[in-house]
Amino acid sequence: MIEYFASHMWQAWTVIAVACLILELMNGDFFIMCFAIGGACSAIAAAMGAGIYWQLGIFALCSVLSLFFVRPAALRYLHKNESERVSNADAIIGREGRVVETIEVGGFGRVAIDGDVWKAVTEEDADIRIGQKVTVVSRESTIITVKSLT
């Protein structure tokens, strides 16, 4: 049994490479893909008859080289039109919303943006009443600063 497994390690490396590619599809940051490349290189080495230590070394070397060379090139190619990628709560800056609780000067109110309600403040000199349209100018933790669109 061990002899069979040892002589067919290329299959195990292929399964590892495919599993890493599937995980990469769920993740999308090209990190796990580097391990898939290492697994594919080890599968080729195993099919050519390399020993297990050589296979492990090739896996480690190819994975590390992929992290330093393939991943940056892939990120540059796929995100070439984006100067800075915003994510999470920073993506809310510049969005428009509707006031659902009056925002008083020096106080807090609430703004609905895409179904989410945010605690909001304003830097304007007047209160912003319920129903008015606002745009988000900044964010500090979970509190957004808005200005009126009218």
C-alpha positions in Angstrom: 0.0 0.0 0.0 2.8 2.5 0.9 4.7 1.5 -2.2 1.6 2.2 -4.3 1.0 5.6 -2.7 4.7 6.5 -3.0 4.7 5.6 -6.7 1.5 7.6 -7.4 2.3 10.8 -5.4 1.6 12.8 -8.6 -2.1 12.1 -8.0 -1.9 13.5 -4.5 -0.1 16.6 -5.7 -2.7 17.1 -8.4 -5.5 16.9 -5.8 -3.7 19.5 -3.7 -3.3 21.8 -6.7 -6.9 21.5 -7.7 -8.1 22.0 -4.1 -6.0 25.1 -3.9 -7.5 26.4 -7.2 -11.0 25.8 -5.9 -10.1 27.7 -2.7 -8.7 30.5 -4.7 -12.0 30.9 -6.6 -13.6 31.6 -3.2 -10.9 34.0 -2.1 -9.7 35.9 -5.1 -6.6 37.5 -3.8 -4.1 35.2 -5.7 -2.5 34.0 -2.5 -3.7 30.4 -2.5 -3.0 30.2 -6.3 0.7 30.2 -5.5 0.3 27.0 -3.6 -1.6 25.5 -6.5 1.4 26.3 -8.7 3.7 24.6 -6.2 1.4 21.6 -6.1 1.4 21.4 -9.9 5.2 21.6 -10.1 5.5 18.9 -7.4 3.0 16.7 -9.4 5.3 17.0 -12.5 8.3 16.2 -10.4 6.6 13.2 -8.9 5.5 11.9 -12.3 9.1 12.1 -13.4 10.2 10.0 -10.5 11.6 12.5 -7.9 11.7 11.4 -4.3 9.4 12.8 -1.6 12.0 15.2 -0.2 12.6 16.6 -3.7 8.8 16.9 -4.2 8.5 18.8 -0.9 11.4 21.1 -1.7 10.0 21.8 -5.2 6.6 22.5 -3.7 8.1 25.0 -1.2 10.4 26.7 -3.7 7.8 27.0 -6.4 5.2 28.3 -3.9 7.6 31.0 -2.6 8.7 32.0 -6.1 5.1 32.3 -7.1 4.4 34.5 -4.1 7.1 36.9 -5.2 6.8 36.9 -9.0 3.4 35.5 -10.2 1.1 37.0 -7.6 2.3 40.6 -8.1 2.1 40.3 -11.8 -1.4 38.8 -11.7 -2.6 41.6 -9.3 -1.1 44.3 -11.6 -2.7 42.8 -14.7 -6.1 42.3 -13.2 -6.3 45.6 -11.3 -4.5 47.8 -13.8 -7.4 50.3 -14.1 -7.8 50.8 -10.4 -5.5 53.3 -8.8 -6.7 52.4 -5.2 -9.1 49.7 -4.3 -11.4 50.7 -1.5 -13.2 48.1 0.4 -15.5 47.5 3.3 -16.7 50.7 5.0 -14.4 53.0 3.1 -16.4 52.3 0.0 -19.3 54.3 1.5 -17.5 57.6 1.0 -19.1 59.5 -1.8 -22.3 57.5 -1.7 -25.7 59.2 -1.4 -28.3 58.4 1.2 -31.6 59.7 2.8 -31.9 61.1 6.3 -34.1 58.9 8.5 -33.5 60.7 11.8 -32.9 64.5 11.9 -29.2 65.4 12.1 -28.8 68.3 14.4 -25.9 70.6 14.4 -23.4 69.4 17.0 -25.4 66.2 17.4 -26.1 62.9 15.7 -28.8 61.6 13.4 -29.3 58.6 11.2 -28.8 58.1 7.4 -30.0 55.2 5.3 -27.7 54.1 2.5 -28.5 51.0 0.5 -30.6 49.5 3.2 -28.1 50.1 6.0 -28.7 52.8 8.6 -25.6 54.7 9.7 -25.1 57.1 12.7 -24.3 60.5 11.1 -23.0 64.0 11.9 -22.9 67.1 9.8 -20.4 69.9 9.5 -23.0 72.3 8.1 -24.5 75.2 10.1 -28.1 74.0 9.8 -30.0 70.8 10.8 -30.6 68.2 8.1 -34.2 67.1 8.3 -35.8 63.7 7.7 -36.2 62.8 4.1 -33.4 65.0 2.7 -30.8 63.6 0.4 -27.2 63.7 1.6 -23.8 62.5 0.5 -21.1 61.0 2.6 -17.9 63.1 2.9 -15.9 61.0 5.5 -16.1 58.2 7.9 -14.7 57.8 11.4 -15.3 54.4 12.8 -19.0 53.7 12.5 -20.0 57.4 12.3 -20.2 59.1 8.9 -20.0 62.8 8.2 -22.6 63.9 5.6 -23.5 67.1 3.7 -26.9 68.0 2.2 -27.3 67.7 -1.5 -29.8 70.6 -1.7 
